[in-house]
Amino acid sequence: FRSRLARRLCPNCKERCSPPDGMIKKLNLKPGAVPFIYRERGCEKCGGTGYRGRMGIHELLVMNNDMRSLVRPSPSITELRKMALKSGTLTLQIDGLFKVIQGDTSVNEILRVTT
């Protein structure tokens, strides 16, 4: 289990923008499936930062039989990551991008806390 705190967009000044094409591809969404997202702007209520408060983004690896069989022979980290993604594990970045789609935070903030 891994988690990070990401700043929450200020509800008073967040502004709509078009989602980046790379985000749509990374989430395997159809073009146009997400008409807009929000980005930070800044106002007096948030001290000009565009953010107010924090929220968690999470990654949870659930052990299933496929993962157990892979762990026993000492696999590489690349093999473990591939199997984890195949078995449905959401990475920190993917969880964060879903929160971007919900309007809770920005792409810039997710990239800041996950890279």
C-alpha positions in Angstrom: 0.0 0.0 0.0 1.3 3.4 -1.0 -0.3 6.8 -0.6 0.5 10.4 -1.1 -1.2 13.7 -0.2 -2.2 15.9 -3.1 -3.4 19.4 -2.9 -7.2 19.9 -3.5 -8.2 22.6 -6.0 -9.8 25.7 -4.5 -13.5 25.4 -5.2 -13.8 29.2 -5.5 -11.3 29.8 -8.4 -10.6 26.5 -10.2 -11.2 26.9 -13.9 -12.2 24.6 -16.7 -9.7 23.5 -19.4 -9.4 20.8 -22.0 -7.8 17.5 -20.8 -4.4 16.7 -22.2 -4.4 14.0 -24.8 -1.7 12.1 -22.9 -4.0 11.8 -19.9 -6.9 10.4 -22.0 -4.5 7.8 -23.6 -3.0 6.8 -20.2 -6.5 6.1 -18.8 -7.6 4.3 -22.0 -10.5 6.6 -22.5 -12.2 7.4 -25.8 -11.5 10.9 -27.1 -14.2 13.2 -25.9 -15.2 11.0 -23.0 -13.9 13.7 -20.6 -15.0 17.0 -22.0 -13.1 19.1 -19.5 -11.0 19.0 -16.3 -10.0 21.8 -13.9 -6.8 23.6 -13.3 -5.5 25.9 -10.6 -5.9 29.7 -10.9 -5.6 31.5 -7.6 -7.7 33.9 -5.6 -7.7 35.6 -2.2 -9.4 32.6 -0.5 -6.5 30.3 -1.4 -3.7 32.8 -1.1 -3.2 32.8 -4.8 -2.1 29.2 -5.0 -5.2 27.7 -6.6 -5.4 25.0 -3.9 -7.2 24.7 -0.5 -6.8 21.5 1.6 -5.4 18.1 0.7 -6.6 14.7 -0.3 -5.1 11.3 -0.5 -4.2 9.3 -3.6 -3.7 5.6 -3.1 -2.2 2.5 -4.6 -3.0 -0.9 -3.2 -1.5 -4.2 -4.5 -3.8 -7.1 -3.8 -2.1 -10.5 -3.7 -3.8 -13.0 -5.9 -2.6 -16.5 -7.0 -0.8 -15.1 -10.0 1.1 -12.6 -7.9 2.0 -15.2 -5.3 3.4 -17.6 -8.0 5.5 -14.7 -9.4 6.9 -13.6 -6.1 8.3 -17.0 -5.0 11.1 -17.2 -7.7 12.4 -13.6 -7.0 11.1 -11.7 -10.0 12.4 -8.4 -11.2 10.5 -5.2 -10.3 9.4 -4.9 -13.9 7.8 -8.3 -13.9 6.0 -7.4 -10.6 4.7 -4.1 -12.0 3.4 -5.8 -15.2 1.6 -8.5 -13.2 0.2 -5.9 -10.7 -1.2 -3.8 -13.6 -2.6 -6.9 -15.3 -4.4 -7.9 -12.1 -6.1 -4.5 -11.7 -3.8 -2.5 -9.4 -4.3 1.2 -9.8 -1.1 3.2 -9.6 -0.8 6.4 -7.6 -0.8 8.3 -10.9 -3.9 6.6 -12.3 -5.8 7.1 -9.0 -4.7 10.7 -9.1 -5.9 11.2 -12.7 -9.3 9.8 -11.8 -9.4 12.5 -9.1 -8.5 15.1 -11.8 -11.5 13.9 -13.8 -13.7 14.3 -10.8 -12.5 17.9 -10.5 -10.8 17.4 -7.1 -7.2 18.3 -8.2 -5.1 19.2 -11.2 -2.9 17.3 -13.6 0.0 19.5 -12.5 -0.5 18.5 -8.8 -0.7 14.8 -9.6 2.5 15.0 -11.7 4.2 16.9 -8.9 3.4 14.2 -6.2 3.9 11.1 -8.3 7.1 11.8 -10.3 
